[in-house]
């Protein structure tokens, strides 16, 4: 009997590689199908809850692909459950305003009538440079040409020019 010249940490035999070659495409295809069925909201801009679900889905997919002790069907059930929970939470947040306030942060006003609101910027951890970038994105040279800048619930900045 010939011993394996490579350490087990580098190569544990062909069966492990073959398993990954079969399971990874199947799990990936199933995840794409689950996400398509769940609707566009699942893949929308991320708020904190969506970010957590996205990380959990990625972690679950990685476990399905790499863990020998996790069967494909068990992993797919876990993926489906995560997507279903995300669907239920977003549906509840649309129907119940109080629940929505728990799940999502409120937009934060960072600039009003051309003046940066230092306390709000510190609380949101936004710099003057980021406000200036939002101004440029709105097509103005300086923040004092803006009516308002908001930090949206998904982390993006929205700048409103004066006269809009």
CNS distance restraints for C-alpha pairs under 8 A (distance, minus, plus):
assign (resid   6 and name CA) (resid  10 and name CA) 6.42 0.50 0.50
assign (resid   6 and name CA) (resid  11 and name CA) 6.30 0.50 0.50
assign (resid   7 and name CA) (resid  11 and name CA) 6.53 0.50 0.50
assign (resid   7 and name CA) (resid  12 and name CA) 7.95 0.50 0.50
assign (resid   8 and name CA) (resid  12 and name CA) 4.95 0.50 0.50
assign (resid  12 and name CA) (resid  16 and name CA) 6.56 0.50 0.50
assign (resid  13 and name CA) (resid  17 and name CA) 7.21 0.50 0.50
assign (resid  14 and name CA) (resid  18 and name CA) 5.98 0.50 0.50
assign (resid  15 and name CA) (resid  19 and name CA) 6.03 0.50 0.50
assign (resid  16 and name CA) (resid  20 and name CA) 6.38 0.50 0.50
assign (resid  17 and name CA) (resid  21 and name CA) 6.20 0.50 0.50
assign (resid  18 and name CA) (resid  22 and name CA) 6.26 0.50 0.50
assign (resid  19 and name CA) (resid  23 and name CA) 5.85 0.50 0.50
assign (resid  20 and name CA) (resid  24 and name CA) 5.50 0.50 0.50
assign (resid  20 and name CA) (resid  65 and name CA) 5.84 0.50 0.50
assign (resid  20 and name CA) (resid  66 and name CA) 6.82 0.50 0.50
assign (resid  21 and name CA) (resid  25 and name CA) 7.00 0.50 0.50
assign (resid  22 and name CA) (resid  26 and name CA) 6.58 0.50 0.50
assign (resid  23 and name CA) (resid  27 and name CA) 5.90 0.50 0.50
assign (resid  23 and name CA) (resid  64 and name CA) 7.53 0.50 0.50
assign (resid  23 and name CA) (resid  65 and name CA) 5.91 0.50 0.50
assign (resid  23 and name CA) (resid  72 and name CA) 6.92 0.50 0.50
assign (resid  24 and name CA) (resid  28 and name CA) 5.96 0.50 0.50
assign (resid  24 and name CA) (resid  64 and name CA) 7.72 0.50 0.50
assign (resid  24 and name CA) (resid  65 and name CA) 5.22 0.50 0.50
assign (resid  25 and name CA) (resid  29 and name CA) 5.97 0.50 0.50
assign (resid  26 and name CA) (resid  30 and name CA) 6.13 0.50 0.50
assign (resid  27 and name CA) (resid  31 and name CA) 6.09 0.50 0.50
assign (resid  27 and name CA) (resid  61 and name CA) 6.97 0.50 0.50
assign (resid  27 and name CA) (resid  64 and name CA) 7.21 0.50 0.50
assign (resid  27 and name CA) (resid  65 and name CA) 7.39 0.50 0.50
assign (resid  27 and name CA) (resid  72 and name CA) 7.16 0.50 0.50
assign (resid  27 and name CA) (resid  76 and name CA) 7.03 0.50 0.50
assign (resid  28 and name CA) (resid  32 and name CA) 6.24 0.50 0.50
assign (resid  28 and name CA) (resid  61 and name CA) 7.57 0.50 0.50
assign (resid  29 and name CA) (resid  33 and name CA) 6.22 0.50 0.50
assign (resid  30 and name CA) (resid  34 and name CA) 6.09 0.50 0.50
assign (resid  30 and name CA) (resid  76 and name CA) 7.26 0.50 0.50
assign (resid  31 and name CA) (resid  35 and name CA) 6.09 0.50 0.50
assign (resid  31 and name CA) (resid  76 and name CA) 7.69 0.50 0.50
assign (resid  31 and name CA) (resid  79 and name CA) 7.12 0.50 0.50
assign (resid  32 and name CA) (resid  36 and name CA) 6.10 0.50 0.50
assign (resid  33 and name CA) (resid  37 and name CA) 6.15 0.50 0.50
assign (resid  34 and name CA) (resid  38 and name CA) 6.13 0.50 0.50
assign (resid  34 and name CA) (resid  80 and name CA) 6.64 0.50 0.50
assign (resid  34 and name CA) (resid  83 and name CA) 7.52 0.50 0.50
assign (resid  35 and name CA) (resid  39 and name CA) 6.59 0.50 0.50
assign (resid  35 and name CA) (resid  42 and name CA) 6.81 0.50 0.50
assign (resid  35 and name CA) (resid  43 and name CA) 7.72 0.50 0.50
assign (resid  35 and name CA) (resid  83 and name CA) 7.35 0.50 0.50
assign (resid  36 and name CA) (resid  40 and name CA) 7.39 0.50 0.50
assign (resid  38 and name CA) (resid  42 and name CA) 6.56 0.50 0.50
assign (resid  38 and name CA) (resid  83 and name CA) 7.08 0.50 0.50
assign (resid  38 and name CA) (resid  84 and name CA) 7.66 0.50 0.50
assign (resid  38 and name CA) (resid  87 and name CA) 7.03 0.50 0.50
assign (resid  39 and name CA) (resid  43 and name CA) 7.80 0.50 0.50
assign (resid  40 and name CA) (resid  44 and name CA) 6.36 0.50 0.50
assign (resid  42 and name CA) (resid  50 and name CA) 7.62 0.50 0.50
assign (resid  42 and name CA) (resid  83 and name CA) 7.55 0.50 0.50
assign (resid  42 and name CA) (resid  86 and name CA) 7.25 0.50 0.50
assign (resid  42 and name CA) (resid  87 and name CA) 7.20 0.50 0.50
assign (resid  45 and name CA) (resid 154 and name CA) 6.11 0.50 0.50
assign (resid  46 and name CA) (resid  50 and name CA) 5.14 0.50 0.50
assign (resid  46 and name CA) (resid  51 and name CA) 5.59 0.50 0.50
assign (resid  46 and name CA) (resid 154 and name CA) 5.26 0.50 0.50
assign (resid  47 and name CA) (resid  51 and name CA) 6.13 0.50 0.50
assign (resid  47 and name CA) (resid 104 and name CA) 6.72 0.50 0.50
assign (resid  47 and name CA) (resid 153 and name CA) 5.92 0.50 0.50
assign (resid  47 and name CA) (resid 154 and name CA) 4.51 0.50 0.50
assign (resid  47 and name CA) (resid 155 and name CA) 7.38 0.50 0.50
assign (resid  48 and name CA) (resid  52 and name CA) 6.37 0.50 0.50
assign (resid  48 and name CA) (resid 103 and name CA) 7.87 0.50 0.50
assign (resid  48 and name CA) (resid 104 and name CA) 7.15 0.50 0.50
assign (resid  48 and name CA) (resid 154 and name CA) 7.60 0.50 0.50
assign (resid  49 and name CA) (resid  53 and name CA) 6.36 0.50 0.50
assign (resid  49 and name CA) (resid 103 and name CA) 6.62 0.50 0.50
assign (resid  49 and name CA) (resid 104 and name CA) 7.50 0.50 0.50
assign (resid  50 and name CA) (resid  54 and name CA) 6.07 0.50 0.50
assign (resid  50 and name CA) (resid  86 and name CA) 7.47 0.50 0.50
assign (resid  51 and name CA) (resid  55 and name CA) 6.24 0.50 0.50
assign (resid  52 and name CA) (resid  56 and name CA) 6.16 0.50 0.50
assign (resid  53 and name CA) (resid  57 and name CA) 6.05 0.50 0.50
assign (resid  53 and name CA) (resid  82 and name CA) 6.87 0.50 0.50
assign (resid  53 and name CA) (resid  83 and name CA) 7.76 0.50 0.50
assign (resid  53 and name CA) (resid  86 and name CA) 6.94 0.50 0.50
assign (resid  54 and name CA) (resid  58 and name CA) 6.21 0.50 0.50
assign (resid  55 and name CA) (resid  59 and name CA) 6.09 0.50 0.50
assign (resid  56 and name CA) (resid  60 and name CA) 6.03 0.50 0.50
assign (resid  56 and name CA) (resid  82 and name CA) 7.65 0.50 0.50
assign (resid  57 and name CA) (resid  61 and name CA) 6.11 0.50 0.50
assign (resid  57 and name CA) (resid  79 and name CA) 6.20 0.50 0.50
assign (resid  57 and name CA) (resid  82 and name CA) 6.89 0.50 0.50
assign (resid  58 and name CA) (resid  62 and name CA) 6.18 0.50 0.50
assign (resid  59 and name CA) (resid  63 and name CA) 6.19 0.50 0.50
assign (resid  60 and name CA) (resid  64 and name CA) 6.19 0.50 0.50
assign (resid  60 and name CA) (resid  75 and name CA) 6.85 0.50 0.50
assign (resid  60 and name CA) (resid  78 and name CA) 7.29 0.50 0.50
assign (resid  60 and name CA) (resid  79 and name CA) 6.71 0.50 0.50
assign (resid  61 and name CA) (resid  65 and name CA) 6.30 0.50 0.50
assign (resid  61 and name CA) (resid  75 and name CA) 7.39 0.50 0.50
assign (resid  61 and name CA) (resid  79 and name CA) 7.53 0.50 0.50
assign (resid  62 and name CA) (resid  66 and name CA) 6.04 0.50 0.50
assign (resid  63 and name CA) (resid  67 and name CA) 5.22 0.50 0.50
assign (resid  63 and name CA) (resid  70 and name CA) 7.32 0.50 0.50
assign (resid  63 and name CA) (resid  75 and name CA) 7.73 0.50 0.50
assign (resid  64 and name CA) (resid  70 and name CA) 6.08 0.50 0.50
assign (resid  64 and name CA) (resid  71 and name CA) 7.12 0.50 0.50
assign (resid  64 and name CA) (resid  72 and name CA) 6.19 0.50 0.50
assign (resid  64 and name CA) (resid  75 and name CA) 5.46 0.50 0.50
assign (resid  70 and name CA) (resid  74 and name CA) 6.61 0.50 0.50
assign (resid  70 and name CA) (resid  75 and name CA) 6.59 0.50 0.50
assign (resid  71 and name CA) (resid  75 and name CA) 6.33 0.50 0.50
assign (resid  72 and name CA) (resid  76 and name CA) 6.13 0.50 0.50
assign (resid  73 and name CA) (resid  77 and name CA) 6.14 0.50 0.50
assign (resid  74 and name CA) (resid  78 and name CA) 6.34 0.50 0.50
assign (resid  75 and name CA) (resid  79 and name CA) 6.26 0.50 0.50
assign (resid  76 and name CA) (resid  80 and name CA) 6.04 0.50 0.50
assign (resid  77 and name CA) (resid  81 and name CA) 6.03 0.50 0.50
assign (resid  78 and name CA) (resid  82 and name CA) 6.23 0.50 0.50
assign (resid  79 and name CA) (resid  83 and name CA) 6.30 0.50 0.50
assign (resid  80 and name CA) (resid  84 and name CA) 5.99 0.50 0.50
assign (resid  81 and name CA) (resid  85 and name CA) 6.03 0.50 0.50
assign (resid  82 and name CA) (resid  86 and name CA) 6.24 0.50 0.50
assign (resid  83 and name CA) (resid  87 and name CA) 6.14 0.50 0.50
assign (resid  84 and name CA) (resid  88 and name CA) 6.14 0.50 0.50
assign (resid  85 and name CA) (resid  89 and name CA) 6.09 0.50 0.50
assign (resid  86 and name CA) (resid  90 and name CA) 6.14 0.50 0.50
assign (resid  87 and name CA) (resid  91 and name CA) 6.03 0.50 0.50
assign (resid  88 and name CA) (resid  92 and name CA) 6.06 0.50 0.50
assign (resid  89 and name CA) (resid  93 and name CA) 6.10 0.50 0.50
assign (resid  90 and name CA) (resid  94 and name CA) 6.30 0.50 0.50
assign (resid  91 and name CA) (resid  95 and name CA) 6.41 0.50 0.50
assign (resid  92 and name CA) (resid  96 and name CA) 5.77 0.50 0.50
assign (resid  92 and name CA) (resid  99 and name CA) 6.84 0.50 0.50
assign (resid  92 and name CA) (resid 100 and name CA) 7.42 0.50 0.50
assign (resid  93 and name CA) (resid  97 and name CA) 6.34 0.50 0.50
assign (resid  93 and name CA) (resid  98 and name CA) 7.79 0.50 0.50
assign (resid  93 and name CA) (resid  99 and name CA) 5.33 0.50 0.50
assign (resid  93 and name CA) (resid 100 and name CA) 4.08 0.50 0.50
assign (resid  93 and name CA) (resid 101 and name CA) 7.89 0.50 0.50
assign (resid  93 and name CA) (resid 103 and name CA) 7.33 0.50 0.50
assign (resid  94 and name CA) (resid 100 and name CA) 6.76 0.50 0.50
assign (resid  96 and name CA) (resid 100 and name CA) 6.35 0.50 0.50
assign (resid  97 and name CA) (resid 101 and name CA) 6.33 0.50 0.50
assign (resid  98 and name CA) (resid 102 and name CA) 6.56 0.50 0.50
assign (resid  99 and name CA) (resid 103 and name CA) 6.39 0.50 0.50
assign (resid 100 and name CA) (resid 104 and name CA) 5.86 0.50 0.50
assign (resid 101 and name CA) (resid 105 and name CA) 6.55 0.50 0.50
assign (resid 101 and name CA) (resid 106 and name CA) 7.39 0.50 0.50
assign (resid 104 and name CA) (resid 153 and name CA) 6.63 0.50 0.50
assign (resid 105 and name CA) (resid 153 and name CA) 5.54 0.50 0.50
assign (resid 106 and name CA) (resid 152 and name CA) 7.43 0.50 0.50
assign (resid 106 and name CA) (resid 153 and name CA) 6.08 0.50 0.50
assign (resid 107 and name CA) (resid 150 and name CA) 6.27 0.50 0.50
assign (resid 107 and name CA) (resid 151 and name CA) 5.48 0.50 0.50
assign (resid 107 and name CA) (resid 152 and name CA) 4.57 0.50 0.50
assign (resid 107 and name CA) (resid 153 and name CA) 5.39 0.50 0.50
assign (resid 108 and name CA) (resid 120 and name CA) 7.25 0.50 0.50
assign (resid 108 and name CA) (resid 124 and name CA) 7.73 0.50 0.50
assign (resid 108 and name CA) (resid 150 and name CA) 5.39 0.50 0.50
assign (resid 108 and name CA) (resid 151 and name CA) 5.02 0.50 0.50
assign (resid 108 and name CA) (resid 152 and name CA) 6.69 0.50 0.50
assign (resid 109 and name CA) (resid 117 and name CA) 7.81 0.50 0.50
assign (resid 109 and name CA) (resid 120 and name CA) 7.04 0.50 0.50
assign (resid 109 and name CA) (resid 148 and name CA) 7.18 0.50 0.50
assign (resid 109 and name CA) (resid 149 and name CA) 6.08 0.50 0.50
assign (resid 109 and name CA) (resid 150 and name CA) 4.59 0.50 0.50
assign (resid 109 and name CA) (resid 151 and name CA) 6.53 0.50 0.50
assign (resid 110 and name CA) (resid 116 and name CA) 6.05 0.50 0.50
assign (resid 110 and name CA) (resid 117 and name CA) 5.25 0.50 0.50
assign (resid 110 and name CA) (resid 118 and name CA) 7.62 0.50 0.50
assign (resid 110 and name CA) (resid 120 and name CA) 5.68 0.50 0.50
assign (resid 110 and name CA) (resid 121 and name CA) 5.70 0.50 0.50
assign (resid 110 and name CA) (resid 148 and name CA) 7.31 0.50 0.50
assign (resid 110 and name CA) (resid 149 and name CA) 5.47 0.50 0.50
assign (resid 110 and name CA) (resid 150 and name CA) 5.62 0.50 0.50
assign (resid 110 and name CA) (resid 151 and name CA) 6.90 0.50 0.50
assign (resid 111 and name CA) (resid 115 and name CA) 5.41 0.50 0.50
assign (resid 111 and name CA) (resid 116 and name CA) 4.28 0.50 0.50
assign (resid 111 and name CA) (resid 117 and name CA) 5.38 0.50 0.50
assign (resid 111 and name CA) (resid 146 and name CA) 8.00 0.50 0.50
assign (resid 111 and name CA) (resid 147 and name CA) 7.55 0.50 0.50
assign (resid 111 and name CA) (resid 148 and name CA) 4.98 0.50 0.50
assign (resid 111 and name CA) (resid 149 and name CA) 4.93 0.50 0.50
assign (resid 111 and name CA) (resid 150 and name CA) 7.23 0.50 0.50
assign (resid 112 and name CA) (resid 116 and name CA) 6.59 0.50 0.50
assign (resid 112 and name CA) (resid 117 and name CA) 7.25 0.50 0.50
assign (resid 112 and name CA) (resid 146 and name CA) 7.68 0.50 0.50
assign (resid 112 and name CA) (resid 147 and name CA) 5.74 0.50 0.50
assign (resid 112 and name CA) (resid 148 and name CA) 4.57 0.50 0.50
assign (resid 112 and name CA) (resid 149 and name CA) 6.95 0.50 0.50
assign (resid 113 and name CA) (resid 144 and name CA) 7.09 0.50 0.50
assign (resid 113 and name CA) (resid 145 and name CA) 7.95 0.50 0.50
assign (resid 113 and name CA) (resid 146 and name CA) 6.28 0.50 0.50
assign (resid 113 and name CA) (resid 147 and name CA) 4.43 0.50 0.50
assign (resid 113 and name CA) (resid 148 and name CA) 6.04 0.50 0.50
assign (resid 113 and name CA) (resid 162 and name CA) 7.73 0.50 0.50
assign (resid 114 and name CA) (resid 143 and name CA) 5.67 0.50 0.50
assign (resid 114 and name CA) (resid 144 and name CA) 3.63 0.50 0.50
assign (resid 114 and name CA) (resid 145 and name CA) 5.81 0.50 0.50
assign (resid 114 and name CA) (resid 146 and name CA) 5.11 0.50 0.50
assign (resid 114 and name CA) (resid 147 and name CA) 5.83 0.50 0.50
assign (resid 114 and name CA) (resid 148 and name CA) 6.92 0.50 0.50
assign (resid 115 and name CA) (resid 143 and name CA) 7.60 0.50 0.50
assign (resid 115 and name CA) (resid 144 and name CA) 6.33 0.50 0.50
assign (resid 116 and name CA) (resid 121 and name CA) 7.76 0.50 0.50
assign (resid 116 and name CA) (resid 128 and name CA) 7.82 0.50 0.50
assign (resid 117 and name CA) (resid 121 and name CA) 6.14 0.50 0.50
assign (resid 118 and name CA) (resid 122 and name CA) 6.11 0.50 0.50
assign (resid 119 and name CA) (resid 123 and name CA) 6.20 0.50 0.50
assign (resid 120 and name CA) (resid 124 and name CA) 6.11 0.50 0.50
assign (resid 121 and name CA) (resid 125 and name CA) 5.73 0.50 0.50
assign (resid 121 and name CA) (resid 126 and name CA) 5.00 0.50 0.50
assign (resid 121 and name CA) (resid 127 and name CA) 6.73 0.50 0.50
assign (resid 122 and name CA) (resid 126 and name CA) 6.36 0.50 0.50
assign (resid 122 and name CA) (resid 127 and name CA) 7.85 0.50 0.50
assign (resid 124 and name CA) (resid 151 and name CA) 7.88 0.50 0.50
assign (resid 126 and name CA) (resid 130 and name CA) 6.44 0.50 0.50
assign (resid 126 and name CA) (resid 131 and name CA) 7.57 0.50 0.50
assign (resid 127 and name CA) (resid 131 and name CA) 6.63 0.50 0.50
assign (resid 128 and name CA) (resid 132 and name CA) 6.14 0.50 0.50
assign (resid 129 and name CA) (resid 133 and name CA) 6.16 0.50 0.50
assign (resid 130 and name CA) (resid 134 and name CA) 6.28 0.50 0.50
assign (resid 131 and name CA) (resid 135 and name CA) 6.27 0.50 0.50
assign (resid 131 and name CA) (resid 143 and name CA) 6.96 0.50 0.50
assign (resid 131 and name CA) (resid 149 and name CA) 7.35 0.50 0.50
assign (resid 131 and name CA) (resid 157 and name CA) 7.87 0.50 0.50
assign (resid 132 and name CA) (resid 136 and name CA) 6.33 0.50 0.50
assign (resid 132 and name CA) (resid 142 and name CA) 6.53 0.50 0.50
assign (resid 132 and name CA) (resid 143 and name CA) 5.80 0.50 0.50
assign (resid 133 and name CA) (resid 137 and name CA) 6.15 0.50 0.50
assign (resid 134 and name CA) (resid 138 and name CA) 6.25 0.50 0.50
assign (resid 134 and name CA) (resid 149 and name CA) 7.67 0.50 0.50
assign (resid 134 and name CA) (resid 157 and name CA) 6.31 0.50 0.50
assign (resid 134 and name CA) (resid 158 and name CA) 6.86 0.50 0.50
assign (resid 134 and name CA) (resid 159 and name CA) 5.86 0.50 0.50
assign (resid 135 and name CA) (resid 139 and name CA) 6.47 0.50 0.50
assign (resid 135 and name CA) (resid 140 and name CA) 5.48 0.50 0.50
assign (resid 135 and name CA) (resid 141 and name CA) 6.60 0.50 0.50
assign (resid 135 and name CA) (resid 142 and name CA) 6.24 0.50 0.50
assign (resid 135 and name CA) (resid 143 and name CA) 5.46 0.50 0.50
assign (resid 135 and name CA) (resid 146 and name CA) 7.02 0.50 0.50
assign (resid 135 and name CA) (resid 159 and name CA) 6.21 0.50 0.50
assign (resid 136 and name CA) (resid 140 and name CA) 5.22 0.50 0.50
assign (resid 136 and name CA) (resid 141 and name CA) 5.79 0.50 0.50
assign (resid 136 and name CA) (resid 142 and name CA) 7.39 0.50 0.50
assign (resid 137 and name CA) (resid 159 and name CA) 7.79 0.50 0.50
assign (resid 138 and name CA) (resid 159 and name CA) 5.96 0.50 0.50
assign (resid 138 and name CA) (resid 160 and name CA) 7.05 0.50 0.50
assign (resid 138 and name CA) (resid 161 and name CA) 6.89 0.50 0.50
assign (resid 140 and name CA) (resid 145 and name CA) 6.54 0.50 0.50
assign (resid 140 and name CA) (resid 146 and name CA) 7.66 0.50 0.50
assign (resid 140 and name CA) (resid 161 and name CA) 7.63 0.50 0.50
assign (resid 141 and name CA) (resid 145 and name CA) 7.49 0.50 0.50
assign (resid 142 and name CA) (resid 146 and name CA) 7.70 0.50 0.50
assign (resid 145 and name CA) (resid 161 and name CA) 6.53 0.50 0.50
assign (resid 145 and name CA) (resid 162 and name CA) 6.33 0.50 0.50
assign (resid 146 and name CA) (resid 159 and name CA) 6.96 0.50 0.50
assign (resid 146 and name CA) (resid 160 and name CA) 5.86 0.50 0.50
assign (resid 146 and name CA) (resid 161 and name CA) 4.35 0.50 0.50
assign (resid 146 and name CA) (resid 162 and name CA) 5.12 0.50 0.50
assign (resid 147 and name CA) (resid 159 and name CA) 7.77 0.50 0.50
assign (resid 147 and name CA) (resid 160 and name CA) 5.50 0.50 0.50
assign (resid 147 and name CA) (resid 161 and name CA) 5.22 0.50 0.50
assign (resid 147 and name CA) (resid 162 and name CA) 4.51 0.50 0.50
assign (resid 147 and name CA) (resid 163 and name CA) 7.60 0.50 0.50
assign (resid 147 and name CA) (resid 164 and name CA) 7.98 0.50 0.50
assign (resid 148 and name CA) (resid 159 and name CA) 5.88 0.50 0.50
assign (resid 148 and name CA) (resid 160 and name CA) 5.21 0.50 0.50
assign (resid 148 and name CA) (resid 161 and name CA) 7.12 0.50 0.50
assign (resid 148 and name CA) (resid 162 and name CA) 7.97 0.50 0.50
assign (resid 149 and name CA) (resid 157 and name CA) 6.67 0.50 0.50
assign (resid 149 and name CA) (resid 158 and name CA) 5.49 0.50 0.50
assign (resid 149 and name CA) (resid 159 and name CA) 4.34 0.50 0.50
assign (resid 149 and name CA) (resid 160 and name CA) 6.23 0.50 0.50
assign (resid 150 and name CA) (resid 157 and name CA) 5.59 0.50 0.50
assign (resid 150 and name CA) (resid 158 and name CA) 5.15 0.50 0.50
assign (resid 150 and name CA) (resid 159 and name CA) 6.53 0.50 0.50
assign (resid 151 and name CA) (resid 155 and name CA) 6.05 0.50 0.50
assign (resid 151 and name CA) (resid 156 and name CA) 5.88 0.50 0.50
assign (resid 151 and name CA) (resid 157 and name CA) 4.69 0.50 0.50
assign (resid 151 and name CA) (resid 158 and name CA) 6.55 0.50 0.50
assign (resid 152 and name CA) (resid 156 and name CA) 5.36 0.50 0.50
assign (resid 152 and name CA) (resid 157 and name CA) 5.99 0.50 0.50
assign (resid 152 and name CA) (resid 158 and name CA) 6.96 0.50 0.50
assign (resid 160 and name CA) (resid 164 and name CA) 6.76 0.50 0.50
